[in-house]
């Protein structure tokens, strides 16, 4: 009989903002935004006090200030976040070598076989969270299940500073009731598209065939078909260096006008910047990926000597778009960043990922 895997997803609570509140007691209990300011820039993270006002990561600083007039903006300190992330990761490695970091503030752990000989993933997760609080000073949430997707989904259930488990026998009924926007990998844009065709929860999603979902959502259709049935076979993969970070979007209707291309690219760009901020990485190569209505692919890239900031990345995307006339309707846009500043730091990051467009 095949052994059921035991996967833990540990997610630090409002990591960047919580670090700032821990290091500066004057910020405790106050609405804090890391990154951006009242006039420009993008919020990289928001404290829970700020989230009550609707402030979210990837939101413009200007909009965040409108939503929360008392918002305190602080500059990101990525070296400090990396330092604490490494401390947290050392705790993980005391329980298992199968650790797959997704970013500075979250990771998957496979504890099916573990170094402490504890058969309970739930108890291991509790112990890890307790140690992070005592040794680092920060709160973490955790999700436990038999695959990565369900563990990731479970870690959001009792946030902040909580944990939840999804057992194999409960998985399908849990997923049927889950609102579609709560599925890991289904962001706001995709969720809105699904709601337009009557998909509001997992049960609704389950009614559609794999052929329909693939036709409607491209290669993500197969992923959606499987996850709502509790099927996700990806293993926890440690020690792989992330080579690139990307975001993309497949459009419901092919786009043929320049103004529509720019609008669509802006959404993809904002999602990419959110992921770059969360991961704490920078890259020197900007790549624009274009898939046309006939499924032919084209990519255009530009490499810099220094790591470009977000405004420069956006200018480069527009430059690459105008590099050569697009003669066909566009089905998909993707923007990628490579030549990352962490390719030599094997202990900092996990597997290479190409993200589908959507919030994690």
C-alpha positions as CSV (number, residue, x, y, z in Angstrom):
1,X,0.0,0.0,0.0
2,X,1.4,3.4,-1.0
3,X,2.1,5.7,1.9
4,X,0.0,8.9,2.0
5,X,2.2,11.9,1.8
6,X,2.2,14.5,4.6
7,X,2.9,18.0,3.3
8,X,3.0,21.2,5.4
9,X,2.8,24.6,3.9
10,X,4.2,27.3,6.2
11,X,3.3,30.9,5.4
12,X,4.6,33.8,7.5
13,X,1.9,36.3,8.5
14,X,2.3,39.6,6.7
15,X,6.0,38.9,6.7
16,X,7.6,42.1,5.6
17,X,5.2,44.3,7.6
18,X,5.5,42.1,10.7
19,X,9.3,42.3,10.5
20,X,9.1,46.1,10.5
21,X,6.7,46.1,13.4
22,X,8.9,43.8,15.4
23,X,12.1,45.8,14.7
24,X,10.3,49.2,15.4
25,X,7.9,48.9,18.4
26,X,6.4,52.3,17.4
27,X,4.8,50.6,14.5
28,X,3.1,47.8,16.5
29,X,-0.7,47.9,16.2
30,X,-0.6,50.5,13.4
31,X,-1.4,50.2,9.7
32,X,1.9,49.7,7.9
33,X,2.7,49.5,4.2
34,X,6.1,48.2,3.1
35,X,7.1,49.8,-0.2
36,X,5.6,52.7,-2.2
37,X,4.5,56.1,-0.8
38,X,1.5,58.4,-1.0
39,X,2.3,59.7,-4.4
40,X,3.8,56.7,-6.3
41,X,5.2,53.2,-6.2
42,X,3.6,49.9,-5.3
43,X,2.8,48.3,-1.9
44,X,4.9,45.2,-1.4
45,X,3.2,44.1,1.8
46,X,0.6,45.4,4.3
47,X,0.1,44.8,8.0
48,X,-3.1,43.2,9.1
49,X,-4.1,46.6,10.6
50,X,-3.8,48.1,7.1
51,X,-5.6,45.2,5.4
52,X,-8.7,46.1,7.5
53,X,-8.9,49.2,5.3
54,X,-8.6,47.3,2.1
55,X,-4.8,47.9,1.6
56,X,-3.2,45.0,-0.3
57,X,0.1,44.1,-1.9
58,X,0.5,45.2,-5.5
59,X,-1.8,48.2,-4.8
60,X,-0.5,51.6,-5.8
61,X,0.8,53.7,-2.9
62,X,-1.6,56.4,-3.9
63,X,-4.7,54.1,-3.7
64,X,-3.5,52.6,-0.4
65,X,-3.2,56.1,1.1
66,X,-6.7,56.9,-0.1
67,X,-8.1,53.8,1.5
68,X,-6.2,54.3,4.8
69,X,-5.3,58.0,5.5
70,X,-3.3,57.0,8.6
71,X,-1.2,54.5,6.7
72,X,2.5,54.5,7.5
73,X,4.8,53.8,4.6
74,X,8.2,52.2,5.3
75,X,11.0,51.3,2.8
76,X,11.6,47.6,2.2
77,X,14.8,46.1,3.8
78,X,15.2,42.9,1.8
79,X,18.6,42.0,3.4
80,X,16.8,41.9,6.8
81,X,14.0,39.8,5.4
82,X,16.5,37.4,3.8
83,X,18.3,37.1,7.1
84,X,15.2,36.2,9.0
85,X,14.0,33.9,6.2
86,X,17.3,32.0,6.5
87,X,16.8,31.6,10.3
88,X,13.3,30.2,9.7
89,X,14.6,27.9,7.0
90,X,17.2,26.5,9.4
91,X,14.3,25.5,11.7
92,X,12.6,23.7,8.8
93,X,15.7,21.7,8.0
94,X,15.8,20.3,11.6
95,X,12.6,18.4,10.6
96,X,13.2,17.4,7.0
97,X,15.5,18.0,4.1
98,X,12.6,18.1,1.7
99,X,12.0,21.9,1.9
100,X,10.8,23.8,-1.1
101,X,10.8,27.6,-0.6
102,X,8.3,29.5,-2.7
103,X,9.6,32.9,-1.6
104,X,11.2,34.5,1.4
105,X,8.1,34.0,3.5
106,X,6.6,30.6,2.6
107,X,7.7,27.0,1.9
108,X,6.5,23.5,1.5
109,X,7.8,20.7,3.7
110,X,7.4,17.0,3.1
111,X,7.4,15.4,6.5
112,X,6.1,11.9,5.4
113,X,9.5,10.7,6.7
114,X,11.0,13.2,9.1
115,X,14.1,13.7,11.3
116,X,12.2,13.8,14.6
117,X,10.3,10.6,14.1
118,X,6.9,12.2,14.7
119,X,4.1,10.6,12.6
120,X,1.8,13.6,13.1
121,X,2.3,16.4,10.5
122,X,-0.2,18.4,12.5
123,X,2.0,18.3,15.6
124,X,5.1,19.0,13.6
125,X,3.5,22.1,12.2
126,X,2.5,23.3,15.6
127,X,6.0,22.8,16.9
128,X,7.6,24.6,13.9
129,X,5.2,27.6,14.4
130,X,6.0,27.7,18.1
131,X,9.7,27.7,17.5
132,X,9.5,30.4,14.8
133,X,7.6,32.6,17.4
134,X,10.1,31.9,20.2
135,X,13.3,32.0,18.1
136,X,12.5,34.6,15.5
137,X,9.7,36.6,17.1
138,X,7.2,36.3,14.3
139,X,3.8,34.5,13.7
140,X,3.4,31.9,11.0
141,X,0.4,30.0,9.7
142,X,0.4,26.5,8.4
143,X,-1.7,24.1,6.2
144,X,-1.4,20.3,6.3
145,X,-2.6,17.8,3.7
146,X,-1.6,15.0,1.3
147,X,-0.5,17.3,-1.6
148,X,1.0,20.7,-2.1
149,X,-2.2,22.4,-3.5
150,X,-4.3,21.4,-0.5
151,X,-1.7,22.3,2.0
152,X,-1.3,25.7,0.4
153,X,-5.1,26.1,0.5
154,X,-5.3,25.0,4.1
155,X,-2.7,27.5,5.3
156,X,-5.1,30.4,4.5
157,X,-8.1,29.0,6.4
158,X,-7.1,30.1,9.9
159,X,-4.8,33.0,9.1
160,X,-3.2,34.8,10.9
161,X,-1.3,32.7,13.4
162,X,-3.3,29.5,12.9
163,X,-3.3,26.2,11.1
164,X,-5.7,23.8,9.4
165,X,-5.6,20.3,8.1
166,X,-7.4,18.8,5.1
167,X,-7.6,15.0,5.4
168,X,-7.9,12.8,2.3
169,X,-11.4,11.7,3.2
170,X,-12.5,15.4,3.5
171,X,-10.8,16.8,0.4
172,X,-13.4,16.6,-2.3
173,X,-16.3,17.9,-0.1
174,X,-14.1,20.7,1.2
175,X,-13.1,21.7,-2.4
176,X,-16.7,21.6,-3.6
177,X,-17.7,24.3,-1.0
178,X,-14.6,26.4,-1.5
179,X,-15.2,29.8,-3.2
180,X,-13.4,29.9,-6.5
181,X,-11.3,32.9,-5.6
182,X,-9.9,30.9,-2.7
183,X,-8.3,28.3,-4.9
184,X,-4.5,28.6,-5.0
185,X,-3.5,29.7,-8.5
186,X,-6.8,31.3,-9.3
187,X,-6.4,35.0,-9.0
188,X,-9.0,37.8,-9.3
189,X,-8.9,38.0,-13.1
190,X,-9.4,34.3,-13.6
191,X,-12.0,34.2,-10.8
192,X,-14.0,36.9,-12.5
193,X,-13.9,35.1,-15.8
194,X,-15.1,31.9,-14.1
195,X,-17.9,33.7,-12.3
196,X,-19.1,35.1,-15.7
197,X,-19.8,31.6,-16.8
198,X,-21.4,30.5,-13.5
199,X,-18.4,29.0,-11.7
200,X,-18.6,30.4,-8.1
201,X,-17.2,27.5,-6.1
202,X,-15.5,24.1,-6.5
203,X,-18.8,22.3,-7.1
204,X,-19.5,24.6,-10.1
205,X,-16.0,24.0,-11.5
206,X,-16.5,20.3,-11.2
207,X,-19.4,20.3,-13.7
208,X,-17.2,21.3,-16.6
209,X,-15.2,18.9,-18.8
210,X,-11.5,18.9,-19.3
211,X,-12.0,19.8,-22.9
212,X,-14.1,22.9,-22.1
213,X,-11.8,24.1,-19.4
214,X,-8.7,23.7,-21.7
215,X,-10.5,25.5,-24.5
216,X,-11.5,28.3,-22.2
217,X,-8.4,28.7,-20.0
218,X,-5.6,27.2,-22.1
219,X,-3.1,24.9,-20.4
220,X,-4.4,25.9,-16.9
221,X,-7.7,24.1,-17.8
222,X,-6.1,20.7,-17.0
223,X,-4.8,22.1,-13.7
224,X,-8.2,23.4,-12.7
225,X,-9.9,20.1,-13.7
226,X,-7.5,18.2,-11.4
227,X,-7.2,20.4,-8.4
228,X,-10.9,20.5,-7.8
229,X,-10.8,16.7,-7.6
230,X,-7.9,16.8,-5.1
231,X,-5.4,15.7,-7.6
232,X,-2.0,17.4,-7.5
233,X,1.0,15.1,-8.0
234,X,3.8,17.7,-7.8
235,X,6.4,16.6,-5.3
236,X,8.2,18.9,-2.8
237,X,11.5,19.6,-4.7
238,X,14.4,21.1,-2.7
239,X,17.7,22.5,-4.0
240,X,16.6,23.8,-7.3
241,X,17.5,27.3,-8.3
242,X,14.9,29.6,-9.6
243,X,16.0,30.8,-13.0
244,X,13.1,33.1,-13.9
245,X,9.9,34.6,-12.5
246,X,7.0,35.2,-14.9
247,X,3.3,36.0,-15.2
248,X,1.0,35.5,-18.1
249,X,-2.6,35.7,-19.1
250,X,-4.7,33.9,-21.7
251,X,-7.5,36.1,-23.0
252,X,-11.1,35.1,-23.3
253,X,-11.2,36.9,-26.7
254,X,-8.2,37.5,-29.0
255,X,-7.0,41.1,-28.9
256,X,-6.2,43.0,-32.0
257,X,-6.0,46.7,-31.0
258,X,-2.9,48.4,-29.6
259,X,-4.9,50.0,-26.7
260,X,-6.2,46.6,-25.7
261,X,-2.7,45.1,-25.8
262,X,-1.4,47.8,-23.5
263,X,-4.3,47.4,-21.0
264,X,-3.8,43.6,-21.0
265,X,0.0,43.9,-20.5
266,X,-0.5,46.3,-17.6
267,X,-2.5,43.6,-15.7
268,X,0.2,41.0,-16.4
269,X,3.0,43.5,-15.4
270,X,1.3,44.4,-12.1
271,X,1.0,40.7,-11.2
272,X,4.7,40.2,-12.1
273,X,5.7,43.1,-9.9
274,X,3.7,41.7,-7.0
275,X,5.6,38.4,-7.3
276,X,8.9,40.1,-7.7
277,X,8.3,42.1,-4.5
278,X,7.1,39.0,-2.6
279,X,10.1,37.0,-3.7
280,X,12.6,39.7,-3.0
281,X,14.4,39.1,-6.3
282,X,15.5,41.2,-9.2
283,X,16.5,40.3,-12.8
284,X,18.5,41.8,-15.6
285,X,16.6,40.3,-18.6
286,X,13.0,41.3,-19.5
287,X,11.2,39.0,-21.8
288,X,7.9,39.6,-23.6
289,X,6.0,36.4,-24.6
290,X,3.3,36.6,-27.3
291,X,1.0,33.8,-28.3
292,X,-1.1,34.5,-31.4
293,X,-4.6,33.3,-32.3
294,X,-3.1,30.5,-34.3
295,X,-1.1,29.4,-31.2
296,X,2.2,30.5,-32.8
297,X,4.7,31.8,-30.2
298,X,7.1,34.7,-30.3
299,X,9.4,36.2,-27.6
300,X,11.4,39.4,-27.4
301,X,14.0,40.2,-24.8
302,X,16.3,42.9,-23.5
303,X,19.1,42.5,-21.0
304,X,20.5,45.3,-18.8
305,X,23.8,45.7,-17.1
306,X,22.0,46.7,-13.8
307,X,18.8,45.4,-12.4
308,X,16.0,47.6,-13.7
309,X,13.3,48.9,-11.3
310,X,9.6,48.4,-12.0
311,X,9.2,51.6,-14.0
312,X,12.1,50.6,-16.3
313,X,10.6,47.1,-16.7
314,X,7.3,48.6,-17.8
315,X,9.0,50.9,-20.3
316,X,10.9,47.9,-21.6
317,X,7.8,45.9,-22.1
318,X,6.3,48.7,-24.2
319,X,9.5,49.0,-26.1
320,X,9.5,45.2,-26.8
321,X,5.8,45.4,-27.9
322,X,6.7,48.1,-30.4
323,X,9.9,46.5,-31.6
324,X,8.1,44.8,-34.4
325,X,4.5,45.2,-35.7
326,X,2.1,42.5,-34.5
327,X,0.4,41.2,-37.6
328,X,-2.1,38.8,-35.9
329,X,-4.6,38.9,-33.0
330,X,-3.1,38.1,-29.7
331,X,-4.3,35.2,-27.5
332,X,-1.8,35.5,-24.6
333,X,0.8,37.9,-23.2
334,X,3.5,36.9,-20.7
335,X,6.2,38.9,-19.1
336,X,9.3,37.2,-17.6
337,X,12.3,38.3,-15.6
338,X,15.5,36.2,-15.8
339,X,19.2,36.6,-15.0
340,X,18.1,36.9,-11.4
341,X,20.2,38.2,-8.5
342,X,19.8,34.9,-6.6
343,X,20.9,32.3,-9.0
344,X,24.1,31.7,-7.0
345,X,22.2,31.6,-3.7
346,X,21.1,28.0,-3.6
347,X,20.1,28.1,0.0
348,X,17.8,31.1,-0.5
349,X,15.3,29.8,-3.0
350,X,13.5,26.7,-4.2
351,X,12.4,25.2,-7.5
352,X,12.2,27.1,-10.7
353,X,8.6,28.2,-11.3
354,X,6.7,29.6,-14.2
355,X,3.6,31.1,-12.7
356,X,0.3,31.2,-14.3
357,X,-1.3,34.6,-14.1
358,X,-3.3,34.9,-10.9
359,X,-2.8,35.5,-7.3
360,X,-1.3,32.9,-5.1
